[in-house]
């Protein structure tokens, strides 16, 4: 099941206003004081930014190097593994390949395409707040980059995941509409169980969704398409048909490659099943779907 706290390193603010990011014991940057300080500095910028503004981060040459490497390594895999809808959106958005863009710059490219924009987050954004913002076409994004010792891996969402994965996805009108619908759905839900159910369907669609195209299974999920390793593995995993009861209740581990993925037969089926679910879901429907899954 989805656990909102496990995706991000906790961020705390001391009584003196000092912001600190707490990395997990297995984080590549745990024993790098300079990286930890940098993470805390970037988190503090988001926390202390005036309302309605996005802080400008003065990225270092090493951070630009990581972005360049990831763009260079991910691009040929996108051409091979990504669905054409994602590729067309990526080509329209035209993210820079030689430097880390500022979130406001990404927003300026996205808004004319689909009306979406970015807001800076220090780390975890509470689930309901995150989804409510999706319903207003606003994506809360971190601004830090992964540790330089493992530039093609991150244990948590960084700006490469948030922008190369979700930003390119949000440049598609169809994927942007699905994401907005998931956000609007959250406003109809009263229970936390229902909220978690919707978040899990989102996980298995907009994060780790796959779809058939010309007889091949292609990826459209941002979690796959921002991960160098995941793109090599997703084709070998178990692919199930779109089943909302299964998608909303299947247990999974975010620290491992996803062993089970849900495959749409087409973009139209994705809209008809997942899109219709986001458009109409309420607490009663999630309870019915949970009960259906429990009795299988």
C-alpha positions in Angstrom: 0.0 0.0 0.0 1.0 3.6 -0.6 2.8 5.2 2.4 3.2 8.9 1.8 6.1 9.3 4.3 8.4 6.7 2.8 9.0 8.5 -0.5 10.9 11.5 0.9 13.6 12.3 3.4 12.0 14.0 6.4 12.6 17.7 6.8 12.5 19.5 10.2 12.8 23.1 11.3 14.5 23.8 14.6 13.4 26.4 17.2 16.1 28.7 15.8 14.7 28.3 12.2 17.4 25.9 11.0 16.1 23.5 8.4 17.5 20.0 8.3 16.9 17.1 5.8 17.2 13.7 7.4 18.6 11.1 5.0 17.9 7.4 5.4 20.6 5.0 6.6 21.0 3.6 3.1 21.0 7.0 1.3 24.0 7.5 -1.0 24.6 10.9 0.5 24.3 10.0 4.1 28.0 10.3 4.9 28.6 13.4 2.7 28.4 16.5 4.9 28.5 18.8 1.9 25.6 17.0 0.2 23.5 17.0 3.4 24.1 20.7 3.9 23.1 21.4 0.3 19.9 19.4 0.7 19.0 21.4 3.8 19.8 24.7 2.1 17.6 23.9 -0.9 14.8 22.7 1.4 15.0 25.9 3.5 14.7 28.0 0.3 11.3 26.3 -0.4 10.1 26.7 3.2 11.1 30.3 3.4 10.0 31.5 0.0 7.3 34.1 0.1 3.8 32.8 -0.7 3.2 32.3 -4.4 6.8 32.4 -5.3 9.3 29.7 -6.4 12.8 30.1 -5.1 15.6 30.4 -7.7 18.3 27.8 -6.9 21.9 28.6 -7.9 22.8 25.1 -9.1 26.4 24.1 -9.0 28.4 22.7 -11.9 28.2 19.2 -10.3 24.4 19.5 -10.2 24.3 20.6 -13.8 26.6 17.6 -14.7 24.2 15.1 -13.1 21.3 16.6 -15.0 23.2 16.5 -18.3 24.2 12.9 -17.7 20.7 11.8 -16.9 19.2 13.6 -19.9 21.9 12.0 -22.1 21.3 8.5 -20.7 17.5 8.6 -20.5 16.9 10.1 -24.0 17.7 6.9 -26.1 15.7 4.8 -23.6 12.7 7.1 -24.0 12.9 6.6 -27.8 12.9 2.9 -27.3 10.5 2.4 -24.4 8.2 5.4 -24.1 4.7 5.6 -25.6 4.4 8.0 -28.5 2.1 10.2 -26.5 4.9 10.8 -24.0 7.5 11.3 -26.7 5.3 13.9 -28.5 4.8 15.8 -25.3 8.5 15.7 -24.5 9.4 17.1 -27.9 6.8 19.9 -27.4 8.2 20.8 -23.9 11.8 20.9 -25.0 13.4 20.8 -21.6 17.1 21.9 -21.5 19.6 19.1 -21.7 22.7 21.0 -20.6 21.6 22.6 -17.3 19.0 22.1 -14.5 16.1 24.4 -15.3 14.4 26.5 -12.7 10.9 25.4 -11.8 9.5 28.7 -13.0 11.1 28.1 -16.4 9.5 24.7 -16.6 6.1 26.3 -15.7 6.6 28.9 -18.4 7.0 26.1 -21.0 4.1 24.0 -19.6 1.4 26.6 -19.2 0.9 27.4 -22.9 0.7 23.6 -23.6 -1.7 22.3 -20.9 -2.1 25.1 -18.3 0.1 23.4 -15.6 2.7 24.9 -13.4 5.1 24.0 -10.6 5.4 24.9 -6.9 8.6 24.3 -4.9 8.4 21.8 -2.1 11.1 21.0 0.5 10.2 17.3 0.5 7.0 15.5 1.5 3.8 17.4 0.8 0.8 16.0 2.8 -1.2 13.7 0.6 -4.4 15.7 0.5 -2.6 19.0 -0.1 -0.6 17.4 -2.9 -3.7 16.0 -4.7 -5.7 19.2 -4.1 -2.9 21.1 -5.9 -3.0 18.6 -8.8 -6.7 19.4 -9.1 -5.7 23.1 -9.6 -3.0 22.1 -12.2 -0.2 22.7 -9.8 2.6 20.1 -9.3 4.6 20.3 -6.1 8.2 19.5 -6.9 11.4 19.1 -5.0 14.4 21.1 -6.3 17.4 19.0 -5.2 19.3 16.5 -7.2 20.4 13.0 -6.4 23.9 12.3 -4.9 26.7 12.4 -7.5 28.1 9.0 -6.5 25.0 7.4 -8.1 23.8 9.8 -10.7 21.5 7.3 -12.4 19.8 6.3 -9.1 17.8 8.0 -6.5 15.9 6.5 -3.5 13.5 9.4 -3.5 11.8 11.8 -6.0 14.3 14.6 -7.0 13.9 17.3 -9.7 14.9 14.8 -12.4 12.0 12.6 -11.5 9.6 15.5 -11.0 10.5 17.3 -14.2 11.9 14.8 -16.7 9.3 12.3 -15.6 6.2 14.3 -14.7 7.0 17.5 -16.5 7.2 15.7 -19.9 4.1 13.7 -19.0 2.2 16.9 -18.1 3.0 18.4 -21.5 0.5 15.8 -22.9 -3.1 17.1 -22.8 -4.4 13.5 -22.2 -2.0 12.7 -19.4 -2.4 16.2 -17.9 -6.2 15.7 -17.8 -5.8 12.3 -16.0 -3.5 13.9 -13.4 -5.9 16.8 -12.9 -8.8 14.4 -12.5 -7.0 12.5 -9.8 -6.5 15.7 -8.0 -10.1 16.7 -8.3 -11.2 13.3 -7.1 -9.4 13.9 -3.8 -11.7 16.8 -3.0 -14.7 14.5 -3.1 -13.2 12.0 -0.6 -13.8 12.0 3.1 -11.9 9.0 4.5 -8.2 8.5 4.5 -8.7 4.9 3.2 -10.5 6.3 0.1 -7.6 8.8 -0.4 -5.0 6.1 -0.2 -7.0 4.0 -2.7 -7.0 6.8 -5.2 -3.2 7.4 -4.6 -2.5 3.8 -5.3 -4.5 3.8 -8.6 -2.4 6.9 -9.4 0.8 5.0 -8.5 -0.1 2.2 -10.9 -1.1 4.5 -13.7 0.6 7.9 -13.8 3.7 6.8 -11.9 4.1 3.2 -13.1 1.7 2.8 -16.0 2.3 0.9 -19.2 0.3 0.7 -22.4 0.3 -1.4 -25.6 1.2 0.3 -28.8 1.7 -1.5 -32.1 1.9 -4.8 -30.4 4.6 -3.7 -27.9 4.3 -2.7 -24.2 5.4 0.9 -23.8 5.7 3.1 -20.7 3.9 6.3 -19.9 4.4 6.4 -16.1 6.7 9.1 -14.8 8.3 6.7 -12.3 9.4 4.4 -15.1 10.5 7.1 -17.6 12.6 9.0 -15.1 14.5 5.8 -14.0 17.4 4.4 -16.0 17.1 1.0 -14.5 13.3 0.7 -14.4 13.1 1.2 -18.2 15.3 -1.9 -18.7 13.2 -4.0 -16.3 9.5 -3.1 -16.9 9.2 -5.2 -20.0 10.1 -8.3 -18.0 7.6 -7.8 -15.2 4.1 -9.3 -14.8 1.6 -7.2 -16.8 -2.0 -7.3 -15.8 -5.0 -5.7 -17.4 -6.5 -2.6 -15.9 -8.3 -3.7 -12.8 -9.2 -0.9 -10.4 -9.8 -3.2 -7.4 -6.3 -4.7 -7.9 -4.6 -1.4 -8.5 -6.1 0.2 -5.4 -5.2 -2.7 -3.0 -2.0 -4.4 -4.3 0.9 -4.2 -1.9 4.2 -2.9 -3.3 7.7 -1.9 -2.3 8.9 1.5 -3.6 12.5 0.5 -3.0 12.4 -2.3 -5.6 11.6 -2.5 -9.3 7.9 -2.9 -9.6 7.2 -6.6 -10.2 3.5 -6.1 -11.2 2.4 -3.4 -13.7 -1.0 -2.7 -15.1 -1.2 -2.5 -18.8 -3.8 -0.5 -20.8 -4.7 -1.8 -24.2 -4.8 1.7 -25.6 -5.0 5.4 -24.6 -8.8 5.2 -25.0 -9.0 2.3 -22.5 -6.8 4.3 -20.1 -9.3 7.1 -20.3 -12.3 4.9 -20.1 -11.1 3.0 -17.0 -8.7 5.1 -15.1 -10.0 8.4 -16.3 -13.6 7.5 -15.6 -12.6 6.3 -12.1 -10.9 9.5 -11.3 -13.9 11.5 -12.6 -16.5 9.6 -10.6 -14.8 8.0 -7.5 -16.2 8.6 -4.1 -15.8 6.9 -0.7 -18.5 4.3 -1.4 -16.9 3.2 -4.7 -13.5 2.7 -3.0 -15.2 0.6 -0.3 -16.9 -1.5 -3.0 -13.7 -2.1 -4.9 -11.9 -3.0 -1.6 -14.6 -5.5 -0.9 -14.3 -7.0 -4.4 -10.5 -7.4 -4.0 -10.9 -9.0 -0.6 -13.4 -11.7 -1.8 -11.2 -12.9 -4.7 
